Amino acid sequence: MTNLTFNEAKEKNFERLDQFTPIVDRVHGKNHPEMHKVKTLWEQIQGKTNAAGSDQPELDKEFTQLREITNNYTVPDDVCESYEAVYTMLEEVDTAYHA
């Protein structure tokens, strides 16, 4: 994992997360209901970040919940590459936020 700032991680990942997360939730949510919560938390992160403008948003609660729900972004064995990509991107944004 590279040492990105939050803004760099946002620029790198938010657009793809916005595309991938609802699709992964729709495809895998039945067998992986935690993805419904991941999608909801992603939407909260995105909303708070947009509302903060150029300021740093307060996302500690959302990232703490994401780490709990995903078992620290552990990818299940029976999922596609897009599911893995969502976890990887979220982890990168989380790491950058807390750097």
ABEGO torsion letter per residue (X at the ends): XBBBBAAAAAAAAAAAAAAAAAAAAAAAAAABAAAAAAAAAAAAAAAAAAAAEABBBBAAAAAAAAAAAAGGGBBBAABBAAAAAAAAAAAAAAAAAAX
